[in-house]
Amino acid sequence: MGCWFPSKTVGGGNAPLTLVSTRHYIVKRRRRRPGVFESGLCKIVPDRSKTNEPTYKHTGIYLRVESRDVLIMDWDQLELHPRIISAVRRCALSVRTVLCVSAPDLQRLSGLSRSDTQQLLTAAATACRRHAPLPALLSRGLQSSLRLSVGCPILDELLRGGLPVEGVTELSGESGAGKTQLALQVCLSVQYPTQYGGLNAGAVFISTEDSFPVRRLQQLIRGQSCLRSDVPPWLISSLNFSDRVYIEHAADLASLQECVSRRVPLLLARGLVRLVVVDSVAALFRSDFLASDWLERNRQLLTFSAALHHLSREYSTPVLCINQVTDVFSSSDSLGSSSSTGTLTVTPALGLAWANQVMVRLMMWRLQGTVSRGDQSSAPRRLQVVFAPHLARGGRGAGVWREGVRGLIETA
């Protein structure tokens, strides 16, 4: 909360005030030098004039506080000595406001000793912490064994079990390589119990390009009994796959940001989904910006990736982003992969700004030739690991069949 007071009540210039409690405001007061402000704590005096503007006076202690996210919490809930609680109540300070004040200023304001002030700051920081601290090694150990299967044991072997449950995984490739096919297959795989490689929840599919391929999804659902021979048939028939795939359409960046910041967290918080798919991440960032707007595009891109990382960490949810590729003329590319046309290489779109936000980068190609399986034939594909902290670089052949994407058994 905040408001503007007339300059006559401050003594030179307008003073933005931020609510700290019902009795105190934090005031940013203009000093004698133009353009220089300093913050101070002032007390609200009941207004008895004809106007509705309250009057106030400074306490004499200036605090370098700019916070506008202040909540009043009950001090009795903290494990503090009653002497400390009574001191901060006399000052009418909230828990979060205490954290915005330096220790010397807080000691002068409350009249507490140095040890009591440190104890007060420690208790306030503990109360405002959302989660207890967890060592990095222990955090990795808790999630290292949990993977989301892609629905094929050969491809899962390449990925050492599937997609990691925390972090952003990128799947890039040229048009027709089978990226969306694999993404739809993962949307079905996530619905299986954990013993069959799933997460026992649904998926949200955010489409930014073409309309959602509903017919292909229904075809994949009908082929689950053929694709997933490791799952009992009664379990497959008991799952309502189509009811647990939530589809979102984003036509511009504003609607995309609205989706990942409001609607998707609601589905995750209710436990309805445990997978977020964006197809594709490059479409809107390529179409909404000109080449000269690269700085603003990168800013928007980092904001979007930060939202995805927050969703993944907060809800232990794998995020799969489909990305386009761009052609470059180079002899080698550490973040792309060479095609078969001489010095022409393809690399995932959006450059290093996006590459630095990705934990796992996969690429998929459509190769020349034909592979057969029963009465079906398919153009061969190849799924390649470009980089990942837990995977070695390598690849496996695959084919796109009626029941889904299957890896090919490589013969010596």
N, C-alpha and C positions, 0 to 999 in steps of 0.2 A: 504494500500500500504506500502511497505517496501523495503529496500535495504541494502546491506552491503558495508561499506566503508573501504579502506585500513587502516591498523593500523597506518601508518605514519601520517594520517590526524587527528587522535584522540589522539595519545600519549600513546600507549600501548594497544595492543589487537584490535580486530575487534569491530566495533560499529554498532549495528543494528539501523537504522533510520526509523521513522514512519512519514509519511507525515501529517502535520497539516494544512498548507496552501501553497500557491505558494512561500512564502518567508521564511517560518520557518520550521524546522524539530525538532522533539523530539529525542534527542540522549541519548543512554544508554552508558555511558563512564566508562571504567575500572579504578578503583582507584588504589592506590599503593598496597593495599593488594590483593593477587591473588583471583580471583573468586568473587570479590565484585564490583558491578556496581552501578552507580547512574545516574539518568536521568537529562538532561539539555536541555534548549532551545537554539538553535543555528540559526544563520541567513545564508541563502544561498548567496554566492557571485558569480556573473557571472564568468564562467570558461573561461579563456583566454589562457589556456595552450594548448599544442598539444593533450593532452589526453581528454577523454570525462568525466572525473571524476570531479564533482564540488568541490570547496573548501568552507569552512565555518568557522565560529568562534562562540564561546560561548558568550552568553549575560551576564553570571555571575550569573544568577538565575537558580537554579536547581529545576526541577519539577519532582515529583514522578508520572509520567504519563507513562502508558503502553498501552493505548487504541489504537487499530488499526481500529476502526469503527468511523471515523471522517468525517463529512460532512460539507461543507461550506454553511451556510445559510445566508440569507439577514437580516442584523441587522435592516433595516428599517421596517421590518414587526413586530418588537417587540415594545411594549409600553415603551420606555426608553427615558430619557432626551437626547437631542443631544450631551450634554457634555460627557455622558457615551459612546454613540455610537462612537464618534470621538476618544475617548481614546482607545477603544478596536480595532478600525480599525488601529490605529497607531501601535498596537502590532501585527496586522494581525492574530488575533485569531478567530476561528470559534465558533459557539454557543456550540457545543458539547465539544470542547476543554476546554471551560471555566469551564464546570462541572467536568473536570478531575483535576483541579488545586485547591489547598486549598485556602481559603479566604485570609490568610496573603500573600501568594505568588502572588495571583492575584492582591492584593492591591499594592504590591511593583512593580509588572510588569507594571500595567496600570497607576499608580499614582493617583488612585481614593481614595476617602475617604472611611471609613468603611461602612457608610450607603449606599453610591453609589455601593460599592462592593456587599453588601447583596442584593440590588435591582437588580443588574446585574445577580447574581446567581439565584434569584427567577424567573426572566424573562426567563433565559436560560432553567431552569428546566421545566417551563410551556410549552415552545416551543417544547421541546423534548418528552413531554408526549403524548402518542398515544391517550389515552382516559381520559376524565375528571374523577376525583375520585368520586366514588359512595359508599355511606354507605352500610355496609354489610346487615343491616336489610332491607334497601330499595331494594337492589339487590335481596334478597330472596323473597321479596314481589312481585317483578315484574314477577318472574318466578314460584312462588309457585302454581299458578292456572293452569299453562300450562303443560299438560301431553300428551304423545303419547299413544293412545289406542293400546292394543295388539289384538283387533278385537273380543273380547268376553266380554260381560258385567259382567259375573261372575268373570272372572280373573281380569278385571279392578277394580272390587270392592275390591278384595284382595290387589291390588296395589294402591288403592285410586286414581283411574283415569288412571293409566298406568305408563309408564316409564317416569322419569323426563327428561326434555329437556337438562339439563346440568349435566354432570357427567358420570362416567363409570358404566354401569350395567353389572354384570356377571351372566350368566346362565350356570350352571354346572350340570353334571349328567352322568350316565353311558351310554354306547352305546345303542341306540335304545330307549332311554327315550322320544324322541320327541323334543329335543333341536333345531335341524335344522328346523323342521316343524314349531315351534313357531317363529323362526327367519324369515323364509320366509313369514309367515303371517303378521309379523310386517312390513316387506318391502312393503307389499300391503297396510297396514293400514295407513302408513305415507303419502300416496298419496291422501287421502281424505282431504276435507277442515277441518278447525279447529273445526267447529261446529259438526263434526262427529268424532272427536277424532284424526284427522290427522294433518299434518303440511303443506299440499298442496305442496309437493315436492317429489322427488324420493329418492332412497336409493342406497348406494354403498355396495356391498357384497364382502368381501375379503375372498377368500377361500384358506386355507393352507393345506388341507388334500385331500379329494377326489374331483372328478370333480363336478361342480355345478349341482344340481338336476333340470335341465330345465323342464323335464316332470312333476315333482311334482309341480313346480311353475305354469305351464300352467293349471294343474288340479285345483290348488287353485284359479287361476284367473276365471276359469269357474264356480267355486262354490261360488263366492262372493255374488251373488244375494241371495243365500240360507243362507250364513253365516251372512251377514250384512243386516238383515231385517229392520234395523233402517234407512237405506240409501235409498233414492228414486231410483227406477230402472233406470230412465233416467240418473241419475248421474253416476251410476255404468257403464252403457253402454258407457258413454262419456269419461271415463278414459282409456287411453292406458297404462295399468299396465306394460306390458312387456317392453315398450319403456323407462320406467323410473326406471328400476332396472339395475344398472351398475355393472358388474362383473369383479373382479380383481383376478388373480391367483398369489400367492406368493409361490415359491418353496424353498426359503431360507430366512434367516434373512435380508440379504442385499436388496433383492427385496421387502421384507415387509417394511423395513424402507424407501425405496425409494417411495413406494406406499403412505404411510401415511404422508410423508413429502413433496411430490411434486404433485402427481396426484390427491389425494383426496382433498387437499386444493383448487385446481383449480376448481373442481366440486362444492365445497361448496361456493367459492367466486362468481361463476356465478349463484348461486341460483338453481342449478339443483337437488341437493340432500339436505336432512336434517336428514339423518340417516346413521350411519356407523356401519356395522356389520362385525365382525371378527370371522370366523369359521375355525379352532379354534385357540385360543391364545397359547395353550400349545403345539401344535404339533411341531412347529419349535424349540421352546426352549427345548423340551425334546430330539429331534433327533440330534440337532447340537452341543450338549455339552455332555462331559463325566461327571461322578460324581465328579471328581477332579476339574472340571472347574466351580464350583459353583459361584465363585467370579465374573468371567467374565460374566457368565450367568445372574447373578443378575444385573450387570451393564448394560448389553444390555436390560434387562427387564425393568429397571427403565427408560432408554432412550426411549423405546417404549411407556411406559405408560405416560411419560411426553408429548410425541407427541399427544397421544389420548386426554389427558386433555386439551392441547392447542387447538385442533380442537373443542372440546366441548365448551370451554369457548368463543373462538373467534367467533364462528358461531352459538352459542346456539343450538347445535346439540346433540341429544342423541347418545351415543355410547354403543352398545350391543356386548359383547364379550362372545363367547361360550367357555367353558372350560371343560377339561376332569377331571376325578377324579382319585384318587389313594387310594388304600386300606391300612389301618393302623389297628393295633391291639391295641385297647384302650377301656376303659370303657366309656369314653365320649370324645367329641371333640367340643370345642366352635365354631370352624369354619367349621365343617362338620356336618354330621348327620348320625345316626346309621342306619344300615340295619337290616334285620331280621335274621342274621346269628350269633347269640351269641354276642361275643365280637368284631367281625369284623365290623369296621366302614369305611365309605368312606368320604374322604375330598377332596375339590377341589385341583387341581394340582398347582404347582409352589410355594407353601408355603406362609410364611408370607410376603415375599418380594412383591408378587403380591397382597395378601389380603389387604395390607395397601394402595394400589392404587385404590381399588374398593369402590364405594360409596354404591351401592346396590348389594347384593349377593342373588341370587335365585338358588334353586336346583330343579331338576325334576327327578322323579323316574318312572319306569315302574313296576307296582305291579302285583301280581298274580290275576288270575280270568279273567272274561269277562264282559263287559257292552254292552248293545244293545241300538240302537236308530233306530227305523224303521226297514229297511232291512239291516242295518249295525251293525257290532259288532267290538269292539275294546278292547284291553287290557287297564285296568284302569291306569291312570297316576296320579301323585300328584305334584303340583307346591307349593313349600315351600319358605317362606321368611326366610332367615338365619339371615341377619342383614341389616338394612337401617336406616338412621337418622330420617325418617318420618313414618316408618311402624312398626307395632307390629309384633312379630313373630307369624306366623300362616301359614296355607296352605289350598288349595282347590283341590278337585279331578277334573280330566279332562280326556277327551278321544280324540283320533286322528281319525277324520272322513275324508271322501272324500273332504268335503268343507273346512276342516281346524281343528284347535284345539278348542274345546269347553269345558267350565267348566261344571261340573256335579252338579246338584242340590242336596244338602245334605239333607236327610230327618232326622227328629228328632228321 
